[in-house]
Structure formats: structure tokens, C-alpha cells
């Protein structure tokens, strides 16, 4: 290397060392030569052997910064403060800015405390008036059904059957009774619950649906008194070959269609927390989806069933598919009522809301097999009828069994009852017993005897009792007086016990071959066992009628007392 270059390099090195020495504090460490090792006292960056031993025993102490020792006395945030906003960060743009691409309401939705209780608040708006109107329509339908049921029970009871005209009179009364007590009652209770589970939008559509259903119900109830009415004993929806009745049935269906459309057009909000109220809302929305599939099946059947068929075959095929599908709707409403009533009576289900949502989803999944059946087989085919029967028999029980077990476990617990919860608990217990009995009888059916009505009476009455209990629970929330007292306490036991005797009598008589859909002298009761079975059926039916009358009495008394108080 040239001497001039070597001298320049030495000068630059000397200047750098001088600058470092000037930055050192006074009394700092003296410069050392290359390879010379300073003692720990002279080098603050080095630790002695003893200090390194302490560091190995307590790893966190040797990593403290120079300013940390001075801050040891100050309180520091712990794990519980991890989610609290830090001081001075309120205006942080990274925290206050809304993510791009997200709606304002979703990105900054206020969080609410999680509540696993299965309960829904009734909105104190015009929705409450619409919901109350649906409840009163259901009560009016039960009043009409009760009048015709008295004639039905007497027409089948020994020693009284001769007093009631047989033949078409019995069948006409049976048609109106079934349509009012099942179809109109269930549609009305669905209207009450879906109105509660919607937002305040499109209220006019809710009123139109209610008025259409009420008008259709009035025409159906008055049809037997308007002229000749030939009864057609089709399954699920029996009809009268009468212009007034058919017009009322169409108007009722239009009201149900508008009710279902509003449940989709103005749904109530659900949070992603899936707490107890969200689970109930999911169940109600699942029931609305099932109703939409049933309405689609109804339109499909109208298109495919030949109108040239005789009346009995035509209506049987017309309502076979939609009638099977709509049973999923009523079952989902019952499962929602069970969870709701269990919470209100102090015996909550031993299931989390997410598990209950899963059960409701399982109950809904089977509904989507109905369009596949329509796509693969024509409505008049035998395979179509068999597949719909299998869908209802096996698909309907997937969600029921776990809920029945959970409800049985919940009801075993002893809880302190109050005057307000006694009618609710009685309705819940009797609903569970009747629905379970109807399900068991369904697997014992052979042929077409009175065991068939024993099966669907148990199932339908189980749903009815759950909805009756929910009606009691919602009376004060709809602005009426609370349902309390001896009549309210005994009504579910009387109605449920009478229906249980009713279906046991039918089951007993069906084992001896007594045929369904006949009454009076057409029954041909030959043996003492048949007479005893049908007598037990008649006695239970009369008790159930009294129980139904008491339900109407309790509800109307609550409504009238509330209006007088105003």
C-alpha cells in the first residue's frame, strides 16, 4: 500500500476515535487496546459471574431497562385490563376508522351482554296489536270448533249416538271441527309468534294478512248453513263441496301466504352471539321457511293433480304433500314453545343455545327433501305418497327425541311454583305426555281403523297444549291481565287428561277393528270391549271439550278485564 494512502487511513481512524471519546461522559471508561479485557466494574455492559448466576435463576430480572427500576412502584395494567382502552388512544385513527367494505351498522354494532335464557321480548309497538289480533282469531276458531266437537263426541258415544243424525251430518261437523281446531288455530298462533319476531316494517301487510285469515275463517265456519255441502274426508285438510267453504279456504290460504312473506320481508335482527333469544328466533324463522316450502308444495300439487279426478281422490292428492310438509312447521313451533315455557317456569333446558339451534336446524333439514320428492315422482304416483309418508315418519323425529329427553330432565327438577307459572308448567307437562303418546301410537298403526285418529289426536293436542301455555305466558306482554287462578291451573290438566282418555279409548277400539270416519249406527259395535273403548273415548272427549271451554274462558276473561281497567 502506498505511504500516502496508509497515512490517510490512519488519520481517518484517529478522527473517529476522537469523536467517540468526546461523546463519552466524564469519568467514563478509558480506551483499551485491541485484545485487552476490562473488568466488570470498568465495563457497565458486562455482568459479573455472580450476576449471571442470578440471571439464570430469575430470568426476568436481568432484562430490565434502565428506566424500569424507577417505575417499579407504579401500578401496571394486568390481564383483566387487556381489553380496556389505553389513555391517549381515543383519537387513534387505527381504532376509530371503520373498515372499508363493511356496512356502518355491522362494523360498529353495539355489543349486548349475553343472556342464555330462552325468552323473547314482545315489542311495545303496533306489532303487539297485530299479535293480539292473531291470538283472538285463534280463540274464536276454538269456540267454533268446540261447538262442532260436541256433536262429534255425542255422535260416537254409545246410547247418545241415536240422538244425533248420522251420515253426512257427522262428516260435515267433522270437516269444520278439524279445519277450525287444527288449521285455523295453528295458523293463528303462528301469526302471533311470527309477528313478535319481526321488525316494525310493513305493518300494513301484517294487518292485511290478519283480516284475510279472519274473513276466510268466517266463511268456512258458516258454510254448513249456506246450502248443500258435500263433505270430502281428505287427510290433513278435509273440505266441503260448497262455494262458501272453498272461497273461505282460498282466502285463508292467501292470508297465510302474506303472513309468511312478511316474516321474510321484515325479520327481527339476530346477533352472532346466539344467546337464548337468538335461538328462539332461529326456531321461529325455521318454521317460516318450512311454511314457505309447504306453500311451494301446494302450488306444485295444484299444477300436477288432474282436475278430472273425483272429488275424494283430487283433494286427497292435493293436500297430501303440503299436509306432510306443514307438520314440520307446527312441530318447530312446539319445540320453540317448549324451550320458552321451560325457562319461564324455572326449569330451563340443560342445553346451551347453540345446541338448541342445532336441534332446530336438524328439524328443518328434512323439509328440503320435499322438493326432491316432487322432482323425482309425479303427485298421482304411489311412490310419491310413500316417500312423503317416510319423510314425515323418520324426518320429523330427528329433532324431537333429543328435545323430549332434555325437557324430561328439566322437568324432573323441583322448583318453587308461583301463581303465574302453575298454568305454564301444567301445559308443558301435558304437552310432553300427549305428544309422546301420539308418537308411540304412530308406530303401532296397522290398517285404517280408529288408531289413526288416536295417533294424530295425540300429536296435534301435544302441539295445542304447548301453544296454549305460551298464550297464557304472553297474555300480560300483549297488554292483557295475567292468567292466574284455579281455572287456569286446572285447565291444562283437564284438557290434556281428557284427550289422553280419548286417544286411549280410540286405541283400545282400534285393536278390535273399529273403523275410522264413521259414527252412530255405522260403527257397528259388536262386542263389550268395543263398546267400552268407544265409551272411554266419549268420556275423555267430553272432558277435553270442558278443558277447551275453560281455556277460552281464561283468555277472554283476561282480555275483558284488561279493557275494563283502561
C-alpha positions as CSV (number, residue, x, y, z in Angstrom):
1,X,0.0,0.0,0.0
2,X,1.5,3.5,-0.8
3,X,2.7,5.6,2.1
4,X,0.2,8.4,1.3
5,X,-2.8,6.1,1.3
6,X,-1.6,4.5,4.6
7,X,-1.2,7.9,6.2
8,X,-4.7,8.9,5.2
9,X,-6.3,5.8,6.6
10,X,-4.5,6.4,10.0
11,X,-5.7,10.0,10.1
12,X,-9.4,9.0,9.5
13,X,-9.1,6.3,12.2
14,X,-7.8,8.8,14.6
15,X,-10.6,11.3,13.9
16,X,-13.2,8.6,14.5
17,X,-11.7,7.6,17.9
18,X,-11.5,11.2,18.9
19,X,-15.2,11.7,18.2
20,X,-16.1,8.7,20.3
21,X,-14.0,9.9,23.2
22,X,-15.7,13.3,23.1
23,X,-19.2,11.7,23.3
24,X,-18.3,9.6,26.4
25,X,-19.3,11.1,29.8
26,X,-16.8,12.4,32.2
27,X,-15.2,9.7,34.2
28,X,-16.2,7.1,31.6
29,X,-14.2,4.0,30.8
30,X,-10.7,4.6,29.4
31,X,-10.0,3.3,26.0
32,X,-8.4,0.0,25.8
33,X,-6.2,-1.7,23.3
34,X,-7.2,-4.5,21.0
35,X,-7.4,-7.8,22.9
36,X,-7.4,-6.1,26.3
37,X,-10.3,-7.2,28.6
38,X,-11.9,-4.8,31.0
39,X,-13.1,-5.7,34.5
40,X,-16.9,-5.8,35.2
41,X,-16.5,-2.6,37.3
42,X,-15.0,-0.7,34.4
43,X,-17.4,-2.1,31.8
44,X,-21.1,-1.4,32.6
45,X,-22.2,-3.5,29.7
46,X,-20.7,-6.7,31.2
47,X,-22.0,-8.6,34.2
48,X,-20.0,-10.4,36.8
49,X,-20.1,-14.2,37.2
50,X,-22.4,-13.8,40.3
51,X,-24.8,-11.6,38.4
52,X,-25.0,-14.1,35.6
53,X,-25.9,-16.8,38.1
54,X,-28.7,-14.7,39.5
55,X,-30.0,-14.1,35.9
56,X,-30.1,-17.9,35.3
57,X,-32.2,-18.4,38.5
58,X,-34.5,-15.4,37.8
59,X,-34.6,-14.8,34.0
60,X,-36.9,-11.8,34.2
61,X,-34.8,-9.6,36.4
62,X,-31.7,-9.3,34.2
63,X,-33.7,-8.0,31.2
64,X,-34.9,-4.8,32.9
65,X,-34.2,-1.5,31.2
66,X,-32.6,1.4,32.9
67,X,-35.9,3.2,33.4
68,X,-37.8,0.2,34.7
69,X,-36.3,0.3,38.2
70,X,-37.7,3.7,38.7
71,X,-41.2,2.6,37.6
72,X,-41.5,-0.4,39.9
73,X,-43.6,1.4,42.4
74,X,-46.3,2.4,39.9
75,X,-49.4,0.2,39.2
76,X,-49.3,-1.5,35.9
77,X,-52.2,-2.9,33.8
78,X,-52.8,-6.6,34.2
79,X,-54.6,-9.3,32.1
80,X,-58.0,-8.0,33.1
81,X,-57.2,-4.6,31.6
82,X,-56.1,-6.0,28.3
83,X,-59.4,-5.1,26.6
84,X,-59.7,-1.7,28.2
85,X,-58.8,1.3,26.0
86,X,-55.5,2.9,26.8
87,X,-55.3,6.6,27.8
88,X,-54.4,8.8,24.9
89,X,-55.7,6.3,22.3
90,X,-59.2,7.7,21.9
91,X,-58.4,9.5,18.7
92,X,-56.2,6.8,17.3
93,X,-57.1,6.5,13.6
94,X,-56.4,2.8,13.6
95,X,-59.1,2.3,16.3
96,X,-61.7,4.8,15.2
97,X,-61.6,4.3,11.5
98,X,-64.3,2.0,10.0
99,X,-63.1,-1.0,8.0
100,X,-63.5,-0.5,4.3
101,X,-66.2,-2.6,2.6
102,X,-68.3,-3.2,5.8
103,X,-71.7,-1.6,6.4
104,X,-71.7,1.1,9.1
105,X,-74.3,-0.8,11.2
106,X,-72.4,-4.1,11.1
107,X,-68.9,-2.7,11.7
108,X,-69.9,-0.7,14.7
109,X,-72.8,-2.8,16.0
110,X,-73.1,-2.3,19.8
111,X,-72.4,-5.4,21.8
112,X,-75.0,-6.6,24.3
113,X,-74.5,-8.8,27.3
114,X,-75.0,-12.5,26.6
115,X,-78.2,-14.0,28.1
116,X,-78.7,-17.7,27.7
117,X,-82.3,-17.6,28.9
118,X,-84.8,-18.7,26.2
119,X,-87.1,-15.7,26.2
120,X,-88.1,-13.0,23.6
121,X,-89.3,-9.5,24.5
122,X,-92.7,-8.5,22.9
123,X,-92.3,-5.2,21.0
124,X,-94.4,-2.4,22.5
125,X,-95.5,-1.0,19.1
126,X,-98.3,-1.7,16.6
127,X,-96.9,-5.2,16.3
128,X,-98.3,-6.0,19.7
129,X,-101.8,-5.1,18.5
130,X,-101.4,-7.4,15.4
131,X,-100.1,-10.2,17.6
132,X,-103.1,-9.9,19.9
133,X,-105.4,-10.0,16.9
134,X,-103.9,-13.3,15.8
135,X,-104.4,-14.7,19.3
136,X,-108.1,-13.6,19.4
137,X,-108.6,-15.2,16.0
138,X,-107.3,-18.5,17.3
139,X,-109.6,-18.3,20.3
140,X,-112.6,-17.6,18.0
141,X,-111.6,-20.7,15.9
142,X,-111.5,-22.8,19.1
143,X,-115.0,-21.6,20.0
144,X,-116.4,-22.7,16.7
145,X,-114.5,-26.0,16.8
146,X,-115.9,-26.7,20.3
147,X,-119.5,-26.3,19.1
148,X,-119.0,-28.9,16.4
149,X,-116.9,-31.2,18.6
150,X,-119.9,-31.6,21.0
151,X,-121.9,-33.0,18.1
152,X,-119.0,-35.2,17.1
153,X,-118.5,-36.8,20.5
154,X,-122.2,-37.4,21.0
155,X,-122.4,-39.0,17.6
156,X,-119.8,-41.6,18.5
157,X,-120.7,-42.2,22.2
158,X,-122.9,-45.3,22.8
159,X,-126.5,-44.6,23.9
160,X,-126.2,-41.0,22.6
161,X,-125.4,-41.8,19.0
162,X,-129.1,-42.4,18.1
163,X,-129.9,-38.9,19.1
164,X,-127.6,-37.4,16.5
165,X,-128.2,-37.7,12.8
166,X,-125.7,-40.0,11.1
167,X,-124.2,-39.9,7.7
168,X,-123.4,-36.5,6.1
169,X,-124.3,-34.5,9.3
170,X,-121.5,-36.2,11.2
171,X,-119.0,-35.7,8.4
172,X,-119.9,-32.1,7.9
173,X,-119.4,-31.4,11.5
174,X,-116.1,-33.3,11.5
175,X,-114.8,-31.3,8.5
176,X,-115.5,-27.9,10.1
177,X,-114.2,-29.1,13.5
178,X,-110.9,-30.3,12.1
179,X,-110.3,-27.2,10.0
180,X,-111.0,-24.8,12.8
181,X,-109.3,-26.6,15.6
182,X,-106.1,-27.5,13.7
183,X,-105.7,-25.4,10.6
184,X,-107.0,-22.1,11.7
185,X,-105.8,-22.4,15.3
186,X,-102.2,-23.3,14.2
187,X,-102.1,-20.5,11.6
188,X,-103.3,-18.0,14.2
189,X,-100.7,-19.0,16.7
190,X,-98.0,-18.9,14.0
191,X,-99.2,-15.4,13.1
192,X,-98.9,-14.3,16.7
193,X,-95.3,-15.7,17.1
194,X,-94.1,-14.5,13.7
195,X,-95.5,-11.0,14.3
196,X,-93.5,-10.9,17.6
197,X,-90.4,-12.0,15.7
198,X,-90.5,-9.3,13.0
199,X,-89.4,-5.7,12.8
200,X,-91.8,-2.7,12.7
201,X,-91.6,-2.6,8.9
202,X,-94.5,-3.5,6.5
203,X,-97.1,-3.4,9.3
204,X,-99.9,-2.8,6.7
205,X,-99.0,-6.3,5.3
206,X,-99.5,-7.8,8.7
207,X,-102.9,-6.2,9.1
208,X,-104.0,-7.4,5.6
209,X,-102.8,-11.0,6.4
210,X,-104.8,-10.9,9.7
211,X,-108.0,-9.6,8.1
212,X,-107.8,-12.1,5.2
213,X,-107.4,-15.1,7.6
214,X,-110.3,-13.8,9.7
215,X,-112.5,-13.5,6.7
216,X,-111.6,-16.9,5.4
217,X,-112.3,-18.4,8.8
218,X,-115.8,-16.8,9.0
219,X,-116.7,-18.2,5.6
220,X,-115.5,-21.7,6.5
221,X,-117.5,-21.8,9.8
222,X,-120.7,-20.5,8.3
223,X,-120.5,-22.7,5.1
224,X,-122.7,-25.6,6.5
225,X,-125.6,-23.2,7.0
226,X,-125.4,-21.7,3.5
227,X,-126.7,-24.6,1.5
228,X,-125.8,-28.1,0.4
229,X,-122.3,-29.1,1.5
230,X,-121.0,-32.5,0.5
231,X,-118.2,-33.5,2.9
232,X,-114.9,-34.8,1.4
233,X,-112.9,-36.6,4.1
234,X,-109.4,-35.9,2.7
235,X,-106.4,-36.1,5.0
236,X,-104.9,-33.0,6.6
237,X,-107.4,-30.6,5.1
238,X,-110.9,-32.1,4.8
239,X,-113.2,-29.9,2.7
240,X,-116.9,-29.3,1.9
241,X,-118.0,-29.2,-1.7
242,X,-119.6,-25.8,-1.0
243,X,-118.8,-22.5,-2.7
244,X,-118.6,-20.5,0.6
245,X,-116.3,-23.1,2.2
246,X,-113.9,-23.3,-0.8
247,X,-113.9,-19.5,-1.0
248,X,-113.0,-19.2,2.7
249,X,-110.3,-21.8,2.3
250,X,-108.7,-19.9,-0.5
251,X,-108.8,-16.6,1.4
252,X,-107.3,-18.2,4.5
253,X,-104.5,-19.6,2.4
254,X,-103.9,-16.1,0.9
255,X,-103.7,-14.7,4.4
256,X,-101.2,-17.4,5.4
257,X,-99.1,-16.6,2.3
258,X,-99.0,-12.9,3.2
259,X,-98.1,-13.7,6.8
260,X,-95.2,-15.9,5.6
261,X,-94.0,-13.3,3.1
262,X,-93.9,-10.6,5.9
263,X,-91.8,-12.9,8.1
264,X,-89.2,-12.9,5.4
265,X,-89.5,-9.2,4.3
266,X,-89.4,-7.8,7.8
267,X,-87.4,-10.2,10.0
268,X,-86.2,-9.3,13.5
269,X,-82.4,-9.0,13.9
270,X,-80.3,-11.8,15.3
271,X,-76.9,-11.4,16.8
272,X,-73.9,-13.7,16.1
273,X,-73.7,-14.4,19.8
274,X,-76.5,-17.0,19.5
275,X,-77.9,-16.5,23.0
276,X,-81.2,-17.7,24.3
277,X,-83.4,-15.2,22.4
278,X,-81.4,-15.8,19.2
279,X,-82.1,-19.5,19.5
280,X,-85.8,-19.0,19.8
281,X,-85.8,-16.5,16.9
282,X,-83.9,-19.1,14.8
283,X,-86.6,-21.7,15.5
284,X,-89.4,-19.3,14.5
285,X,-87.6,-18.4,11.3
286,X,-87.0,-22.1,10.6
287,X,-90.8,-22.6,11.0
288,X,-91.4,-19.8,8.5
289,X,-89.0,-21.5,6.0
290,X,-90.9,-24.7,6.4
291,X,-94.2,-22.9,5.7
292,X,-92.7,-21.4,2.5
293,X,-91.7,-24.9,1.3
294,X,-95.3,-26.1,2.2
295,X,-96.8,-23.3,0.1
296,X,-94.5,-24.2,-2.8
297,X,-95.6,-27.8,-2.5
298,X,-99.2,-26.6,-2.6
299,X,-98.7,-24.7,-5.8
300,X,-96.9,-27.7,-7.3
301,X,-99.7,-30.1,-6.4
302,X,-102.3,-27.7,-7.9
303,X,-100.4,-27.8,-11.2
304,X,-99.8,-31.6,-11.3
305,X,-103.1,-33.1,-9.9
306,X,-105.6,-33.7,-12.7
307,X,-108.8,-31.8,-12.1
308,X,-110.8,-34.5,-13.8
309,X,-110.5,-36.8,-10.9
310,X,-113.4,-37.4,-8.5
311,X,-113.6,-35.1,-5.5
312,X,-112.2,-37.6,-2.9
313,X,-109.2,-38.5,-4.9
314,X,-108.5,-35.0,-6.1
315,X,-108.4,-33.4,-2.6
316,X,-106.5,-36.3,-1.1
317,X,-103.7,-35.9,-3.6
318,X,-103.9,-32.1,-3.5
319,X,-103.2,-31.9,0.3
320,X,-101.1,-35.0,0.8
321,X,-97.7,-33.4,0.1
322,X,-98.3,-29.9,1.6
323,X,-100.0,-31.5,4.6
324,X,-96.9,-33.6,5.4
325,X,-94.6,-30.6,5.0
326,X,-96.6,-28.2,7.1
327,X,-96.4,-30.7,10.0
328,X,-92.7,-29.7,10.3
329,X,-93.9,-26.1,10.8
330,X,-96.2,-27.0,13.7
331,X,-93.5,-29.2,15.3
332,X,-90.9,-26.4,15.2
333,X,-93.4,-24.0,16.8
334,X,-94.0,-26.6,19.5
335,X,-90.2,-27.0,20.1
336,X,-89.9,-23.2,20.4
337,X,-92.8,-23.2,22.9
338,X,-91.1,-26.0,25.0
339,X,-87.9,-24.1,25.3
340,X,-89.7,-20.8,26.1
341,X,-92.0,-22.3,28.7
342,X,-89.2,-24.3,30.4
343,X,-87.4,-21.1,31.0
344,X,-90.4,-19.2,32.2
345,X,-91.4,-22.0,34.7
346,X,-87.9,-22.0,36.2
347,X,-86.9,-25.4,34.7
348,X,-84.6,-24.3,31.9
349,X,-83.4,-26.9,29.4
350,X,-80.0,-28.4,30.2
351,X,-78.8,-27.4,26.7
352,X,-76.9,-24.4,25.5
353,X,-78.5,-22.0,23.0
354,X,-76.1,-23.3,20.3
355,X,-77.2,-26.9,20.8
356,X,-80.9,-25.8,20.7
357,X,-80.2,-24.0,17.4
358,X,-78.6,-27.2,16.1
359,X,-81.8,-29.2,17.0
360,X,-84.0,-26.6,15.2
361,X,-81.7,-26.9,12.2
362,X,-82.0,-30.7,12.2
363,X,-85.8,-30.3,12.3
364,X,-85.7,-28.0,9.3
365,X,-83.2,-30.0,7.1
366,X,-85.8,-32.8,6.4
367,X,-88.1,-30.2,4.8
368,X,-85.8,-29.7,1.9
369,X,-86.2,-33.3,0.8
370,X,-89.8,-32.5,-0.2
371,X,-88.8,-30.6,-3.5
372,X,-86.6,-33.6,-4.3
373,X,-89.6,-35.9,-4.0
374,X,-91.6,-33.6,-6.3
375,X,-88.8,-33.6,-8.8
376,X,-88.4,-37.4,-8.9
377,X,-92.1,-38.6,-8.8
378,X,-95.4,-37.2,-10.0
379,X,-98.0,-36.4,-7.5
380,X,-100.5,-39.1,-8.5
381,X,-97.9,-41.8,-8.3
382,X,-97.8,-44.4,-5.5
383,X,-94.1,-43.7,-4.9
384,X,-94.8,-40.1,-4.2
385,X,-97.3,-41.0,-1.4
386,X,-94.9,-43.5,0.2
387,X,-91.9,-41.1,0.1
388,X,-93.9,-38.3,1.8
389,X,-95.1,-40.7,4.5
390,X,-91.5,-41.9,5.1
391,X,-90.3,-38.3,5.2
392,X,-92.8,-37.4,7.9
393,X,-92.3,-40.6,9.9
394,X,-88.5,-40.5,10.1
395,X,-87.5,-36.9,9.3
396,X,-89.9,-35.5,11.9
397,X,-88.5,-37.4,14.8
398,X,-84.8,-36.4,14.4
399,X,-85.2,-33.1,16.3
400,X,-88.0,-34.3,18.6
401,X,-86.2,-37.1,20.5
402,X,-83.3,-35.0,21.9
403,X,-85.6,-32.2,22.9
404,X,-88.0,-34.6,24.6
405,X,-85.1,-36.1,26.6
406,X,-83.8,-32.6,27.6
407,X,-87.2,-31.4,28.6
408,X,-87.8,-34.5,30.7
409,X,-84.6,-33.9,32.5
410,X,-85.5,-30.3,33.1
411,X,-89.0,-31.1,34.5
412,X,-87.6,-33.6,37.0
413,X,-86.0,-30.7,38.9
414,X,-88.2,-29.4,41.7
415,X,-88.7,-25.7,41.5
416,X,-90.8,-23.3,43.6
417,X,-94.0,-22.5,41.7
418,X,-95.9,-19.2,41.6
419,X,-99.5,-18.5,40.6
420,X,-98.2,-17.2,37.3
421,X,-96.1,-20.3,36.5
422,X,-98.5,-23.1,37.5
423,X,-100.6,-22.9,34.3
424,X,-97.4,-22.8,32.2
425,X,-95.9,-25.8,33.9
426,X,-99.1,-27.8,33.6
427,X,-99.3,-27.0,29.9
428,X,-95.7,-28.0,29.4
429,X,-96.0,-31.4,31.2
430,X,-99.3,-32.4,29.5
431,X,-97.9,-31.3,26.1
432,X,-94.9,-33.6,26.5
433,X,-97.1,-36.5,27.6
434,X,-99.7,-36.2,24.8
435,X,-97.2,-35.7,22.0
436,X,-95.1,-38.6,23.2
437,X,-98.1,-40.8,23.4
438,X,-99.2,-39.8,19.9
439,X,-95.7,-40.6,18.5
440,X,-95.7,-44.0,20.1
441,X,-99.1,-44.9,18.8
442,X,-98.0,-43.8,15.3
443,X,-95.6,-46.8,15.2
444,X,-98.5,-49.2,16.1
445,X,-100.9,-48.3,13.3
446,X,-102.0,-51.2,11.1
447,X,-104.7,-50.6,8.6
448,X,-107.3,-47.8,8.6
449,X,-109.0,-48.1,12.0
450,X,-109.5,-45.6,14.8
451,X,-105.9,-45.9,15.9
452,X,-105.1,-43.4,13.1
453,X,-107.1,-40.6,14.7
454,X,-105.6,-41.7,18.1
455,X,-102.1,-41.0,16.7
456,X,-102.8,-37.6,15.2
457,X,-105.0,-36.5,18.1
458,X,-102.1,-37.1,20.5
459,X,-99.6,-35.3,18.3
460,X,-101.9,-32.4,17.5
461,X,-103.1,-32.0,21.1
462,X,-99.5,-32.0,22.2
463,X,-98.8,-29.0,19.9
464,X,-102.0,-27.4,21.0
465,X,-101.2,-27.6,24.7
466,X,-97.7,-26.1,24.2
467,X,-99.3,-23.2,22.3
468,X,-102.0,-22.8,25.0
469,X,-99.3,-22.5,27.6
470,X,-97.4,-19.9,25.5
471,X,-100.6,-18.0,25.1
472,X,-101.0,-17.8,28.9
473,X,-97.4,-16.6,29.2
474,X,-97.8,-13.9,26.5
475,X,-101.2,-12.5,27.8
476,X,-99.6,-9.9,30.1
477,X,-97.0,-9.0,27.5
478,X,-99.7,-8.3,24.9
479,X,-101.4,-5.9,27.3
480,X,-103.9,-8.2,28.9
481,X,-104.3,-9.5,32.5
482,X,-102.2,-12.3,33.8
483,X,-103.7,-15.8,33.6
484,X,-103.9,-17.0,37.2
485,X,-106.4,-18.7,39.5
486,X,-107.8,-22.2,39.9
487,X,-109.4,-22.3,36.4
488,X,-106.1,-21.5,34.7
489,X,-104.3,-24.0,36.9
490,X,-106.7,-26.9,36.2
491,X,-107.5,-26.2,32.6
492,X,-104.3,-27.9,31.1
493,X,-104.8,-31.0,33.3
494,X,-108.5,-31.3,32.4
495,X,-107.9,-30.7,28.6
496,X,-104.8,-32.9,28.5
497,X,-106.3,-35.7,30.7
498,X,-109.5,-35.8,28.7
499,X,-107.6,-36.0,25.4
500,X,-105.4,-38.8,26.9
501,X,-108.5,-40.8,27.8
502,X,-109.9,-40.0,24.3
503,X,-106.9,-41.4,22.4
504,X,-106.7,-44.5,24.8
505,X,-110.3,-45.3,24.0
506,X,-109.6,-45.0,20.3
507,X,-106.5,-47.1,20.6
508,X,-108.4,-49.8,22.5
509,X,-111.3,-49.9,20.0
510,X,-108.9,-49.8,17.0
511,X,-107.4,-53.0,18.3
512,X,-110.8,-54.6,17.9
513,X,-111.2,-53.3,14.3
514,X,-113.5,-50.3,14.8
515,X,-113.2,-48.2,11.6
516,X,-112.5,-44.5,11.4
517,X,-114.6,-41.7,10.0
518,X,-117.9,-43.4,10.9
519,X,-120.4,-42.7,13.7
520,X,-123.8,-43.7,15.0
521,X,-125.2,-46.9,13.7
522,X,-122.4,-47.1,11.1
523,X,-119.9,-48.0,13.8
524,X,-121.4,-51.5,14.3
525,X,-120.1,-52.0,17.8
526,X,-120.4,-55.8,18.3
527,X,-118.6,-56.7,21.5
528,X,-118.4,-55.4,25.0
529,X,-114.8,-54.4,24.5
530,X,-115.6,-52.2,21.6
531,X,-118.4,-50.5,23.5
532,X,-116.1,-50.0,26.5
533,X,-113.4,-48.5,24.3
534,X,-115.7,-46.1,22.5
535,X,-117.4,-45.2,25.8
536,X,-114.0,-44.3,27.2
537,X,-113.3,-42.2,24.1
538,X,-116.6,-40.3,24.5
539,X,-116.0,-39.6,28.2
540,X,-112.4,-38.4,27.5
541,X,-113.7,-36.3,24.6
542,X,-116.3,-34.6,26.9
543,X,-113.6,-33.8,29.4
544,X,-111.4,-32.3,26.7
545,X,-114.3,-30.2,25.5
546,X,-114.7,-28.8,29.0
547,X,-111.0,-28.1,29.1
548,X,-111.1,-26.3,25.8
549,X,-114.1,-24.2,27.0
550,X,-112.1,-23.2,30.1
551,X,-109.1,-22.1,28.0
552,X,-111.4,-19.8,26.1
553,X,-112.9,-18.6,29.3
554,X,-109.5,-17.7,30.8
555,X,-108.3,-15.9,27.8
556,X,-111.5,-13.9,27.2
557,X,-111.7,-13.0,30.9
558,X,-108.1,-11.7,30.8
559,X,-108.9,-9.6,27.7
560,X,-112.1,-8.2,29.1
561,X,-110.5,-7.4,32.5
562,X,-107.7,-5.5,30.7
563,X,-110.1,-3.4,28.7
564,X,-112.2,-2.6,31.7
565,X,-109.1,-1.4,33.6
566,X,-108.4,1.0,30.8
